[in-house]
Amino acid sequence: MKYARSIFLLLLLVVGAVGFALHYGWLTNPWLSSAVGGDQKTPAVDPAEEGKLRVLGWLEPVGGVVDINGIPGDRLESLLVAEDAAVTKGQELAHLESRAMKQLQLDVLTTQVEEAIARREAEVQLAEMRIQTAKLGIEKVNLQETEAESLREKIKLLDDNLALAQKDHDRMRELKNRPRAKALSDQVVSEQELDRQRLLVHHAQTELAAAKAELKRLQAMQNLATKAAEADLKAAWASKNEVSAAVPVKSLQQKREMARLELSLAEIKSPCEGRVMKTFMRVGETVSQKPILRMANLDRMLALAEVYEVDVKQVRVGQTATIHSKAFHAPKDKEGLRGKVVQIGRTVNTPELKSLNPFAKADRHVIPIRILIAAEDSAEAAQFVDLQVDVELHGRDKKQN
């Protein structure tokens, strides 16, 4: 009994291994080979089909499909567009619940910026007035310099007057003190006249000393006034330069820009011109990783096809192709859509599309190619985004469009 059970389990393992090998193409299916009259290898190029290469693909817009998301955790307040609606770039698509609060924050910061600018302008005007006052003080000091120069001229004149008076006094005293002509000198220069001249000399000395003292006082006051005026001017300039630091206008402007950016995140806008393909959320739902809606520009369409790595050498840029699907409207369901290869990928991937043949190999690698659909056929393709299609790449002997 145990021997029969072991044989049964062994047969099950053999059958499973054979089925697995047939599914992934490691063994040839003899029944399928006899049905088609030979070894089933699914040749990429059928000589009977004039060198055509048939691959699988799917339709998508040239610019791809764009998922419009919101801030996770926020709530959808309003949806402003419906499915299949045409939208322009920058058009508002939806509003989030946080929009009102962020708008209020932006308004507050805008008011703060305006107030800060007004305060800074007032501070600048005050500093300008202090600068002008300090400059007037310096000009006043310069006027004192003119007064000092006049005083110097007066001192010079008084010095000359003193020298002249002293000279007259010395001459009169000499005449009076001559011994031989004493009587004559007494008649010429009296003692009273000599005393008067001595008084004139003393008066001239006093005036000269007073003028020099006044000049010294004026120079001292001028030096102090100059230092005070220069200090006031320096302080006024420093006050004007510190206005920017005292009134933080720039930082408030940056905060306002941040608030404006946060508000834009609560106002969902279209990043491009296109059409709303599908909406995923309803008003009142909490925003998560799921997109709010999906949109795309459907003006030009292309087919993304997967070519097996061993067949990609038969593909070239500019090669014409025909895209087939029974979903197309007549007569395109039979004629197919025309296209041209515009790009051949450089990476080898595993197939994303599955063949309807259950015995087709599943471990083969593919290279993606992009086929731009003709402009006159893009409208038909735009009705079937993500549709799986059959792509027929024409051989080299096919006339190029």
Buried (B, 14 or more C-beta within 10 A) or exposed (E): EEEEEEEEEEEEEEEEEEEEEBBBBEEBBEEBEEEEEEEBEBEBBEEEEEBBBBBBBBBBBBBEBBBBBBBEEBBBBBBBBEEEBEBEEEBEBBBBBBBEEBBEBBEEBBEBBEEBBEBBEEBBEBBEEBBEEBBEBBEEBEEBEEEBEEBBEBBEEBBEBBEEBBEEBEEBEEBBEEEEEEEEBEEEBEEEEBEEBBEBBEEBBEBBEEBBEBBEEBBEEBEEBBEBBBEBBEBBBEBBEEBEEEBBBEEBBEBBEEBBEBBEBBBBBBEEBBBBBEBBBEEEEEBEEEBBBBBBBBBBBBBBBBBBEEBBEBBEEEBBBBBBBEBBEEEBEEEBBBBBBBEBBEEEEEBEBEEEEEBBBEEBBBBBBBBBBBEEBBEBBBEBBEBBBBBBBBBEEBEEE
